Amino acid sequence: MAVVDDIPIRSLADNASTHDLYARAQARAGVILALPATLLIAALVIGPAILVFFLSFTDASLGLAGARFVGLANYTRMLTDPGFAQSLRNTALYVLVVVPTSIGWGLLVALLIAQSRFAALYRTAYFLPVAATLVALATAWEAILHPSLGFANTLLQLFGASPVRFLSDPATAIYSLAAIGIWQLVGFNMILFLAGLSTIPKELYEAAAIDGADHGWKRFLLVTWPMLAPVTLFVTVMTIIRAFSVFETVAVLTGGGPMKSTSVILYTFYEEGFRYFRVGYASAIAVSFFVFVTILSLVQMRVSERRGRSKTNGGRS
């Protein structure tokens, strides 16, 4: 029998064969364990997504048998539909109000809470709107913003101001929804910023103090803000996606009104698909929204990767 380093070659071959059998058994077990989840994802996510993509090229309608292939007609219609253009403008206005305000407010609250003795209490209070069901909270806001019985108008009248029809006036309805959106997103952003603040090394603050930036705005600009850049990028992308996805408050509080002043993209999709039963057109809106969110996520990943490589290379891009 041949010998390598005093070990018989047959023994080495037996060990290799046993290792291969063990690896193949592990691979089979992995496939079997992952199969139920894979089938569920295929049935509940991938399959419906493919179906919606296919329907976006048809004139399918709920309640009517059959569907004709219409090519890009649904997508062309989106470009000329006044109702969809109105929903785009409303969504853009909502995003422009909600995104910068909720990010700035979340960062400010995180900075204040990080230095507070009652940090746990404040974290719970601000995070409560994130954990609670938005539909239930929207109902509570409906009572608060009621034109005659609501707490908001009672408070305004105490200061001598006239009552405001927050949700029934086209000039104020979208801003009222934006205020609720900000209130809901501040807690989510605050938690992310707090997590980012906890990762900043104390040595950086000590070095900044030696350079004269031991507190206040200088310390924030020199250390805190640059170290929070990756978190800020993630928070910004997530907040934009969540702002574009606003639906519950619109459906519960205004139903897209008054006079379409709060009709946003997802509510238009809901109306086209489940109220007017124009499934093909609704699918085109859904696909366009999905593509937009995907592009936004890819941009965020690309920027994060570039920042990571730049950091690894010592600042050289």
C-alpha positions as CSV (number, residue, x, y, z in Angstrom):
1,M,0.0,0.0,0.0
2,A,1.4,3.5,-0.9
3,V,2.2,5.8,1.9
4,V,2.2,9.7,2.0
5,D,3.8,11.2,5.2
6,D,3.2,7.9,7.0
7,I,-0.6,8.1,6.1
8,P,-1.9,5.3,3.8
9,I,-3.3,6.8,0.4
10,R,-6.5,4.6,0.8
11,S,-7.2,6.3,4.1
12,L,-6.8,9.8,2.5
13,A,-9.2,8.8,-0.3
14,D,-11.7,7.4,2.2
15,N,-11.6,10.7,4.1
16,A,-12.1,12.7,1.0
17,S,-15.0,10.6,-0.1
18,T,-16.6,10.9,3.3
19,H,-16.2,14.7,3.2
20,D,-17.8,14.8,-0.2
21,L,-20.8,12.7,0.9
22,Y,-21.2,14.9,4.0
23,A,-21.1,18.1,1.8
24,R,-23.7,16.7,-0.6
25,A,-25.9,15.7,2.3
26,Q,-25.7,19.2,3.7
27,A,-26.5,20.7,0.3
28,R,-29.6,18.4,-0.1
29,A,-30.7,19.3,3.4
30,G,-30.3,23.0,2.6
31,V,-32.4,22.7,-0.5
32,I,-35.1,20.8,1.3
33,L,-35.3,23.4,4.1
34,A,-35.3,26.3,1.7
35,L,-38.0,24.8,-0.6
36,P,-41.1,25.8,1.4
37,A,-40.0,29.4,1.8
38,T,-39.0,29.5,-1.9
39,L,-42.4,28.2,-3.0
40,L,-44.2,30.7,-0.8
41,I,-42.1,33.6,-2.2
42,A,-42.8,32.4,-5.7
43,A,-46.5,32.1,-5.1
44,L,-47.1,35.3,-3.1
45,V,-44.4,37.7,-4.5
46,I,-42.8,36.7,-7.7
47,G,-45.8,35.2,-9.3
48,P,-48.2,38.1,-8.7
49,A,-45.4,40.6,-9.7
50,I,-45.0,38.8,-13.1
51,L,-48.8,38.7,-13.5
52,V,-49.1,42.5,-12.8
53,F,-46.3,43.2,-15.3
54,F,-48.1,41.1,-17.9
55,L,-51.5,42.8,-17.2
56,S,-50.0,46.2,-17.6
57,F,-49.8,45.5,-21.4
58,T,-53.4,44.5,-21.6
59,D,-56.9,46.2,-21.3
60,A,-57.9,43.7,-18.6
61,S,-60.9,44.8,-16.5
62,L,-62.4,43.1,-13.4
63,G,-65.7,41.5,-14.2
64,L,-65.0,41.2,-17.9
65,A,-63.8,38.0,-19.5
66,G,-60.7,38.1,-21.6
67,A,-58.1,40.8,-22.2
68,R,-56.5,42.2,-25.3
69,F,-52.8,43.0,-25.6
70,V,-52.5,46.8,-26.0
71,G,-48.7,47.2,-25.9
72,L,-47.6,50.5,-24.2
73,A,-51.1,52.1,-24.4
74,N,-51.5,52.1,-20.6
75,Y,-48.1,53.7,-20.1
76,T,-48.9,56.3,-22.8
77,R,-52.2,57.0,-21.2
78,M,-50.4,57.7,-17.9
79,L,-48.5,60.6,-19.6
80,T,-51.7,62.3,-20.8
81,D,-54.1,61.4,-17.9
82,P,-55.0,64.7,-16.0
83,G,-56.0,62.6,-13.0
84,F,-52.6,60.9,-12.8
85,A,-50.8,64.2,-13.4
86,Q,-52.8,65.6,-10.4
87,S,-51.7,62.7,-8.3
88,L,-48.1,63.1,-9.3
89,R,-48.2,66.8,-8.3
90,N,-49.9,66.0,-5.0
91,T,-47.3,63.3,-4.2
92,A,-44.4,65.5,-5.1
93,L,-45.8,68.3,-2.8
94,Y,-46.3,65.7,0.0
95,V,-42.7,64.4,-0.5
96,L,-41.2,67.9,-0.6
97,V,-42.8,68.7,2.8
98,V,-42.4,65.4,4.6
99,V,-38.9,64.3,3.6
100,P,-36.7,67.3,4.7
101,T,-38.9,68.1,7.8
102,S,-39.0,64.5,9.1
103,I,-35.2,64.0,8.5
104,G,-34.2,67.3,10.1
105,W,-36.6,66.8,13.0
106,G,-35.5,63.2,13.5
107,L,-31.8,64.2,13.6
108,L,-32.5,67.0,16.0
109,V,-34.5,64.8,18.4
110,A,-31.8,62.1,18.2
111,L,-29.1,64.6,19.1
112,L,-31.1,65.9,22.1
113,I,-32.1,62.4,23.3
114,A,-28.5,61.1,23.1
115,Q,-27.6,63.6,25.8
116,S,-30.7,63.3,27.9
117,R,-31.0,61.4,31.2
118,F,-34.5,60.3,30.1
119,A,-33.5,58.9,26.7
120,A,-35.4,55.7,27.1
121,L,-38.7,57.6,27.9
122,Y,-38.2,59.9,24.9
123,R,-37.3,57.1,22.5
124,T,-40.5,55.3,23.5
125,A,-42.7,58.4,23.1
126,Y,-41.3,59.2,19.7
127,F,-41.2,55.7,18.4
128,L,-44.8,54.9,19.4
129,P,-46.3,56.3,16.1
130,V,-44.1,53.9,14.2
131,A,-45.1,50.9,16.1
132,A,-48.8,51.7,16.2
133,T,-51.2,50.9,13.3
134,L,-51.4,53.9,11.0
135,V,-55.1,53.3,10.2
136,A,-56.0,53.5,13.9
137,L,-53.9,56.6,14.4
138,A,-55.5,58.2,11.3
139,T,-58.9,57.7,12.9
140,A,-57.6,59.5,16.0
141,W,-56.2,62.3,13.9
142,E,-59.6,62.6,12.2
143,A,-61.1,63.4,15.6
144,I,-58.3,65.8,16.5
145,L,-58.7,67.7,13.1
146,H,-62.5,67.7,13.1
147,P,-63.7,71.2,11.9
148,S,-66.0,71.9,14.9
149,L,-65.3,69.4,17.6
150,G,-61.6,68.7,17.1
151,F,-58.9,69.6,19.6
152,A,-56.8,71.4,17.0
153,N,-59.6,74.0,16.3
154,T,-60.4,74.3,20.0
155,L,-56.8,75.2,20.6
156,L,-56.8,77.7,17.8
157,Q,-59.9,79.4,19.1
158,L,-58.3,79.7,22.6
159,F,-55.6,81.9,20.9
160,G,-58.2,83.9,19.0
161,A,-57.7,82.3,15.6
162,S,-60.5,81.2,13.3
163,P,-61.3,77.5,12.9
164,V,-59.6,75.7,10.0
165,R,-61.1,73.0,7.9
166,F,-57.9,71.0,7.9
167,L,-59.1,68.0,5.9
168,S,-62.1,69.5,3.9
169,D,-60.3,72.6,2.5
170,P,-58.4,71.9,-0.7
171,A,-55.8,74.5,0.3
172,T,-54.9,72.8,3.6
173,A,-55.8,69.1,3.2
174,I,-52.5,67.9,1.7
175,Y,-50.5,69.8,4.3
176,S,-52.6,68.3,7.1
177,L,-51.8,64.8,5.7
178,A,-48.1,65.8,5.4
179,A,-48.1,66.9,9.1
180,I,-49.4,63.5,10.1
181,G,-46.8,61.8,7.9
182,I,-44.0,63.9,9.5
183,W,-45.3,63.0,13.0
184,Q,-45.2,59.3,12.0
185,L,-41.8,59.3,10.4
186,V,-39.8,61.3,13.0
187,G,-39.7,58.4,15.4
188,F,-38.4,56.0,12.7
189,N,-35.7,58.4,11.6
190,M,-34.8,59.2,15.2
191,I,-34.1,55.5,15.9
192,L,-31.8,55.2,12.9
193,F,-29.9,58.4,13.8
194,L,-29.5,57.2,17.4
195,A,-28.0,54.0,16.1
196,G,-25.6,56.0,14.0
197,L,-24.6,58.3,16.9
198,S,-23.8,55.2,19.0
199,T,-21.2,54.1,16.5
200,I,-19.1,57.3,16.5
201,P,-15.9,56.7,18.4
202,K,-15.3,59.0,21.4
203,E,-11.7,59.5,20.3
204,L,-12.9,61.6,17.4
205,Y,-14.7,64.0,19.8
206,E,-11.6,64.2,21.9
207,A,-9.4,65.0,18.9
208,A,-11.9,67.6,17.8
209,A,-11.8,69.2,21.3
210,I,-8.0,69.5,20.9
211,D,-8.6,71.4,17.7
212,G,-11.0,73.8,19.5
213,A,-14.3,72.1,18.5
214,D,-15.2,70.8,21.9
215,H,-19.0,71.6,21.7
216,G,-21.8,73.1,19.7
217,W,-22.0,73.6,15.9
218,K,-18.3,73.2,15.2
219,R,-18.3,69.8,16.9
220,F,-21.3,68.8,14.9
221,L,-19.9,69.9,11.6
222,L,-16.4,68.4,12.2
223,V,-17.3,65.0,13.6
224,T,-21.0,64.2,14.0
225,W,-22.3,65.1,10.5
226,P,-19.5,63.4,8.5
227,M,-19.8,60.2,10.6
228,L,-23.5,60.2,10.1
229,A,-23.3,60.5,6.3
230,P,-24.0,56.8,5.6
231,V,-26.9,56.8,8.0
232,T,-28.3,60.0,6.5
233,L,-28.2,58.6,3.0
234,F,-30.1,55.5,4.2
235,V,-32.6,57.5,6.1
236,T,-33.1,59.8,3.1
237,V,-33.8,57.0,0.7
238,M,-36.1,55.2,3.1
239,T,-38.0,58.4,3.9
240,I,-38.5,59.2,0.2
241,I,-39.8,55.7,-0.5
242,R,-42.2,55.8,2.5
243,A,-43.3,59.3,1.6
244,F,-44.0,58.2,-2.0
245,S,-45.9,55.2,-0.6
246,V,-48.4,57.2,1.4
247,F,-51.8,55.6,1.2
248,E,-53.5,54.8,4.6
249,T,-54.0,58.4,5.8
250,V,-55.4,59.4,2.4
251,A,-57.8,56.4,2.2
252,V,-59.0,56.8,5.8
253,L,-59.1,60.6,6.2
254,T,-59.8,62.2,2.8
255,G,-60.5,59.5,0.2
256,G,-58.4,61.6,-2.3
257,G,-60.5,64.7,-1.8
258,P,-61.6,67.4,-1.5
259,M,-61.5,68.1,-5.3
260,K,-58.7,65.5,-5.8
261,S,-56.3,67.7,-3.7
262,T,-55.0,64.7,-1.8
263,S,-55.2,62.1,-4.5
264,V,-51.6,60.5,-4.5
265,I,-50.1,57.9,-6.7
266,L,-50.9,54.8,-4.7
267,Y,-54.5,56.1,-4.1
268,T,-54.9,56.6,-7.8
269,F,-53.7,53.0,-8.3
270,Y,-56.2,51.8,-5.8
271,E,-59.1,53.7,-7.4
272,E,-58.2,52.6,-10.9
273,G,-57.9,48.9,-9.9
274,F,-60.5,48.4,-7.2
275,R,-63.1,51.1,-7.7
276,Y,-63.1,51.5,-11.5
277,F,-61.8,48.0,-12.2
278,R,-59.4,49.1,-14.9
279,V,-56.9,46.4,-14.0
280,G,-54.6,47.0,-17.0
281,Y,-54.1,50.7,-16.3
282,A,-53.7,50.1,-12.6
283,S,-51.1,47.5,-13.3
284,A,-49.1,50.0,-15.4
285,I,-49.2,52.5,-12.5
286,A,-48.0,49.8,-10.1
287,V,-45.2,48.7,-12.4
288,S,-44.0,52.3,-12.9
289,F,-44.0,52.8,-9.1
290,F,-42.1,49.6,-8.6
291,V,-39.5,50.6,-11.2
292,F,-39.1,54.1,-9.5
293,V,-38.6,52.6,-6.1
294,T,-36.1,50.0,-7.5
295,I,-34.1,52.7,-9.2
296,L,-34.0,54.7,-6.0
297,S,-32.8,51.7,-4.0
298,L,-30.1,50.9,-6.6
299,V,-28.8,54.5,-6.5
300,Q,-28.6,54.3,-2.7
301,M,-26.7,51.0,-2.9
302,R,-24.4,52.4,-5.5
303,V,-23.6,55.5,-3.5
304,S,-23.0,53.5,-0.4
305,E,-20.7,51.1,-2.2
306,R,-18.7,54.1,-3.6
307,R,-18.4,55.6,-0.2
308,G,-17.3,52.3,1.3
309,R,-14.6,51.9,-1.4
310,S,-13.5,55.5,-1.0
311,K,-13.2,54.9,2.8
312,T,-11.3,51.6,2.3
313,N,-8.8,53.4,-0.1
314,G,-8.2,56.2,2.3
315,G,-10.3,58.8,0.6
316,R,-9.2,57.9,-3.0
317,S,-12.2,57.2,-5.2
